[in-house]
Amino acid sequence: MQGIHNFRDFGGYKTQDGKVIKKGLLYRSGGLHKATDADLDELAALGIKTICDLRSEQERIMEPDRVPDVSPVTFFNISMRPIVDYHSRSLKRLGSLMFGKERRTDYIAESYKAYRDYATGYLPQLKALFKRISNPENLPVLIHCSAGKDRTGVVSSLIQQMLGVPAEASMEDYLITNHHMDAYNADVMRRLSKLAYFGVPWKMYLPLFDARRDYLNAAFEQVKQEFGALENWIHNGLKFLEKDRTEFARNLLL
């Protein structure tokens, strides 16, 4: 993809019971607002039927998705908060960056907090998404946020592990993001560096630029803390019944 960074199929992984997630059904990426016409042709060729946008409402307004118009696409939005709102341009926020709370923020700690929230703070919405992609008529699905790293990384990993992919294999898939972020990170750095004119130490944001093992671990630690195990998160958190789980697996596994 030329204008869609971090685009990839997150299927193809083996599960613990010897099955394999089907390729060509589950895709993930960063934002679609800079998609080129060639990118849209490629999305159309893939037959994407559902786009799940994990960005906040403000992000969607500021940078609306570009999608193919040759076939109907259904949108399913889950408004997960970004770790940092890069779109905020208020004088109040600039003051906070220069002299106040945001200047003193620990963005590693903020990342841990956000990842924990992504795993357990949106359970009804995630259940609705998983039910939707259990129906083959809604597949293939593309799940994306802004960078395709944090919110998308957690949701993709949850899907993989729900289907039985070992945690370490899912972690390695998450970390692949680090090989696809150069263009996105360069664009964000270019915007953030302008804060230096106001005396803001913009490099404080650097912990946000990487997919880190301990970030994703924080999400699954929260699952264990609240529910004891992923299985309990599925049954008691998502309230995914056994028939739901069976349908989910039947349509996504070989």
C-alpha positions as CSV (number, residue, x, y, z in Angstrom):
1,M,0.0,0.0,0.0
2,Q,1.2,3.5,-0.8
3,G,-0.8,5.7,1.5
4,I,-2.1,3.1,4.0
5,H,0.7,2.3,6.4
6,N,1.1,-1.0,8.4
7,F,-1.4,-2.8,6.3
8,R,-1.3,-6.6,6.6
9,D,-3.3,-9.8,6.9
10,F,-3.2,-11.1,10.5
11,G,-4.4,-14.5,9.6
12,G,-2.3,-17.5,8.7
13,Y,-1.2,-18.4,12.2
14,K,-1.4,-21.9,13.7
15,T,-3.5,-22.5,16.8
16,Q,-2.6,-24.6,19.7
17,D,-4.9,-27.4,18.5
18,G,-3.4,-27.6,15.1
19,K,-5.8,-25.4,13.1
20,V,-4.9,-22.3,11.1
21,I,-6.6,-18.9,10.9
22,K,-7.7,-18.4,7.3
23,K,-5.8,-16.0,5.2
24,G,-7.7,-13.3,3.3
25,L,-10.4,-12.6,6.0
26,L,-8.7,-10.5,8.7
27,Y,-6.8,-7.4,7.8
28,R,-5.3,-4.6,10.0
29,S,-3.8,-1.2,9.2
30,G,-3.3,2.4,10.1
31,G,-5.6,5.2,8.9
32,L,-7.2,5.2,5.5
33,H,-7.4,9.0,5.1
34,K,-4.3,9.1,2.9
35,A,-5.2,6.1,0.8
36,T,-4.2,6.6,-2.9
37,D,-6.4,5.5,-5.8
38,A,-4.1,2.5,-6.2
39,D,-4.7,1.6,-2.6
40,L,-8.4,1.8,-3.0
41,D,-8.2,-0.5,-6.1
42,E,-6.2,-3.0,-4.0
43,L,-8.8,-2.8,-1.2
44,A,-11.5,-3.4,-3.7
45,A,-9.6,-6.4,-5.1
46,L,-9.4,-7.9,-1.6
47,G,-13.2,-7.6,-1.4
48,I,-13.2,-5.9,2.0
49,K,-16.8,-5.9,3.3
50,T,-16.5,-4.5,6.8
51,I,-14.2,-1.7,8.1
52,C,-13.9,-1.4,11.8
53,D,-12.5,2.0,12.7
54,L,-11.2,2.1,16.3
55,R,-10.5,5.9,16.3
56,S,-12.3,8.5,18.3
57,E,-15.1,10.5,16.8
58,Q,-12.9,13.5,16.6
59,E,-10.2,11.6,14.7
60,R,-12.7,10.3,12.2
61,I,-14.0,13.8,11.6
62,M,-10.5,15.3,11.2
63,E,-9.2,12.5,9.0
64,P,-12.1,10.6,7.4
65,D,-11.5,7.2,5.8
66,R,-11.1,6.9,2.0
67,V,-12.7,3.7,0.9
68,P,-13.5,2.0,-2.5
69,D,-16.8,2.9,-4.0
70,V,-17.1,-0.1,-6.3
71,S,-18.6,-2.4,-3.7
72,P,-20.7,-1.8,-0.5
73,V,-18.6,-1.5,2.6
74,T,-20.2,-1.5,6.1
75,F,-18.6,0.6,8.8
76,F,-18.4,-0.5,12.4
77,N,-16.9,2.0,14.7
78,I,-15.6,1.6,18.3
79,S,-14.5,4.9,19.7
80,M,-11.4,4.0,21.6
81,R,-9.5,6.9,23.1
82,P,-6.0,7.6,21.6
83,I,-3.1,7.6,24.0
84,V,-2.4,11.2,22.8
85,D,-4.8,13.4,20.9
86,Y,-2.5,14.8,18.2
87,H,-5.5,16.7,16.7
88,S,-6.1,19.0,19.7
89,R,-4.9,22.5,18.8
90,S,-6.4,24.5,21.7
91,L,-4.6,27.2,23.5
92,K,-5.5,25.5,26.8
93,R,-3.6,22.3,25.6
94,L,-0.6,24.4,24.4
95,G,-0.5,25.9,27.9
96,S,-0.6,22.5,29.4
97,L,2.3,21.3,27.1
98,M,4.4,24.4,28.0
99,F,3.8,24.7,31.7
100,G,1.3,22.2,33.0
101,K,0.2,18.6,33.4
102,E,0.9,17.3,29.9
103,R,4.5,18.5,30.0
104,R,5.0,16.3,33.0
105,T,3.2,13.2,31.6
106,D,5.0,9.9,31.6
107,Y,4.0,8.4,28.2
108,I,5.2,4.9,29.0
109,A,2.8,4.9,32.0
110,E,0.1,6.4,29.8
111,S,0.6,3.6,27.2
112,Y,0.2,0.9,29.9
113,K,-3.0,2.6,31.1
114,A,-4.4,2.8,27.6
115,Y,-3.6,-0.8,26.7
116,R,-5.2,-2.0,29.8
117,D,-8.3,0.0,29.0
118,Y,-8.4,-1.3,25.4
119,A,-8.5,-4.9,26.7
120,T,-11.3,-4.5,29.2
121,G,-13.0,-1.1,28.8
122,Y,-14.9,-1.8,25.6
123,L,-16.4,-5.3,26.1
124,P,-19.9,-4.7,24.7
125,Q,-18.5,-3.1,21.6
126,L,-15.9,-5.8,21.1
127,K,-18.6,-8.5,21.5
128,A,-20.6,-6.8,18.8
129,L,-17.6,-6.7,16.5
130,F,-16.7,-10.3,17.1
131,K,-20.4,-11.3,16.5
132,R,-20.3,-9.3,13.2
133,I,-17.2,-11.0,11.9
134,S,-18.6,-14.4,12.9
135,N,-20.9,-14.0,9.9
136,P,-19.1,-14.9,6.7
137,E,-21.3,-12.3,4.8
138,N,-19.4,-9.6,6.7
139,L,-15.9,-10.8,5.7
140,P,-13.2,-9.9,4.9
141,V,-12.8,-7.2,7.6
142,L,-10.3,-4.5,7.9
143,I,-9.6,-3.2,11.5
144,H,-7.7,0.0,11.8
145,C,-7.0,3.0,14.0
146,S,-4.5,5.9,13.4
147,A,-1.2,4.1,13.4
148,G,-2.5,0.6,13.3
149,K,-0.3,-0.1,16.3
150,D,-2.0,0.3,19.7
151,R,-5.7,0.0,19.5
152,T,-5.5,-2.2,16.4
153,G,-2.7,-4.2,18.0
154,V,-4.7,-5.1,21.1
155,V,-7.9,-6.0,19.2
156,S,-6.0,-8.1,16.6
157,S,-4.1,-9.9,19.3
158,L,-7.3,-10.6,21.3
159,I,-8.9,-12.1,18.1
160,Q,-5.9,-14.3,17.5
161,Q,-5.7,-15.6,21.0
162,M,-9.5,-16.1,21.1
163,L,-9.0,-18.4,18.1
164,G,-6.2,-20.3,19.9
165,V,-3.0,-18.7,18.6
166,P,-0.3,-19.0,21.2
167,A,0.4,-15.8,23.1
168,E,4.0,-15.6,21.9
169,A,3.1,-16.0,18.2
170,S,0.5,-13.3,18.6
171,M,3.1,-11.1,20.3
172,E,5.5,-11.6,17.4
173,D,2.7,-10.5,15.0
174,Y,2.1,-7.4,17.1
175,L,5.9,-6.5,17.0
176,I,6.0,-6.7,13.2
177,T,4.4,-3.3,13.3
178,N,7.9,-1.9,14.2
179,H,9.0,-2.7,10.6
180,H,6.1,-0.7,9.1
181,M,6.1,2.5,11.0
182,D,8.8,4.6,9.4
183,A,6.6,6.8,7.2
184,Y,4.0,7.3,9.9
185,N,6.5,8.1,12.6
186,A,8.3,10.6,10.3
187,D,5.0,12.4,9.7
188,V,4.1,12.6,13.4
189,M,7.6,13.7,14.3
190,R,7.4,16.4,11.7
191,R,4.2,17.7,13.3
192,L,5.4,17.4,16.9
193,S,8.8,19.0,16.2
194,K,6.9,22.3,15.7
195,L,6.2,22.3,19.4
196,A,9.9,23.1,20.0
197,Y,9.1,26.7,18.9
198,F,7.1,27.0,22.1
199,G,9.7,25.4,24.3
200,V,7.9,22.1,24.5
201,P,10.2,19.1,24.8
202,W,8.4,17.1,22.1
203,K,10.7,14.1,22.3
204,M,8.8,13.2,25.5
205,Y,6.4,11.5,23.0
206,L,9.0,9.1,21.7
207,P,7.8,6.1,23.9
208,L,4.6,6.2,21.8
209,F,6.4,5.5,18.5
210,D,7.1,1.8,19.1
211,A,5.2,-1.4,19.5
212,R,6.6,-2.7,22.8
213,R,6.3,-6.1,24.3
214,D,5.5,-4.7,27.7
215,Y,2.7,-2.6,26.3
216,L,0.8,-5.5,24.9
217,N,1.6,-7.5,28.0
218,A,-0.1,-4.8,30.0
219,A,-3.4,-5.5,28.1
220,F,-3.3,-9.2,28.9
221,E,-2.2,-8.6,32.5
222,Q,-5.4,-6.5,32.9
223,V,-7.4,-9.4,31.5
224,K,-5.9,-11.7,34.1
225,Q,-6.4,-9.1,36.9
226,E,-10.0,-8.6,36.2
227,F,-11.0,-12.1,34.9
228,G,-8.3,-14.5,36.0
229,A,-7.7,-15.9,32.5
230,L,-8.6,-15.2,28.8
231,E,-11.3,-17.9,28.9
232,N,-13.0,-16.1,31.7
233,W,-12.7,-12.8,29.8
234,I,-14.5,-14.5,26.9
235,H,-17.3,-16.0,28.9
236,N,-17.8,-13.5,31.7
237,G,-16.5,-10.3,30.2
238,L,-17.6,-10.5,26.6
239,K,-20.4,-12.9,27.6
240,F,-19.6,-14.9,24.5
241,L,-21.7,-18.1,24.7
242,E,-20.2,-21.4,23.6
243,K,-22.3,-21.3,20.4
244,D,-20.9,-17.8,19.7
245,R,-17.4,-19.1,20.1
246,T,-18.1,-22.1,17.9
247,E,-19.5,-19.8,15.2
248,F,-16.6,-17.4,15.5
249,A,-14.1,-20.3,15.1
250,R,-15.9,-22.1,12.3
251,N,-15.8,-19.1,10.0
252,L,-12.2,-18.1,10.7
253,L,-10.3,-21.4,11.1
254,L,-9.2,-24.1,8.8
